[in-house]
Amino acid sequence: MFLHELTREQQVFASERHGLIHGFLRNKKLPFDDYYDVVVFGYLRAVRQYCTRPDLRRQFSFCTIAYRKMQDDLAKHFKKQHRPSCNAVLISLSSPLFEDEEFVLEDTLAIAEKALEDMALEGMDAKTLWNQMAALLTEEQIEALRLRVSGYSDREIAARINRRPRDIEEIFDGIRGAVLEVCII
């Protein structure tokens, strides 16, 4: 819902009752400087709604509506803060692909690019490549790959598939092996 400019009457109404924001934050034991911006728009939506809907004025006090709107905005804020971060993992092209090898991602990409060119000449499309690779992967590996592509970190992937974070590297080692197998064959 977009917040439209308040009428002069609504502005006066809001300023006369502005202390409700302070009271709400004090009641929730939240620092004013940190959470004012989180709840003020809920307060302003409550002002607009209360002033434009006579049925609400008959049924509820303004304080009730304002507290509800501010609580909703606060809940959305905390929900957003606690959702998985979905940060993409950055890797270097010159990083070793496997711990005990000097084979780097750049080499893998060159091989994969060459293999894709060869397969394109043979008439293979991306769907065929994916089907070949998927046949080599477990459901867990496919889910881990889907999560990685969505930007989840190893720790977040581990939590989602009920594995230990250190197991995730092994899962991706298997995925890399499948990619190499499909692209080299």
PyMOL commands that set and color helices and strands:
alter all, ss='L'
color gray80, all
select helices_A, chain A and resi 8-16+19-27+32-52+54-59+62-82+105-121+126-136+139-149+154-160+165-184
alter helices_A, ss='H'
color red, helices_A
deselect
rebuild
show_as cartoon
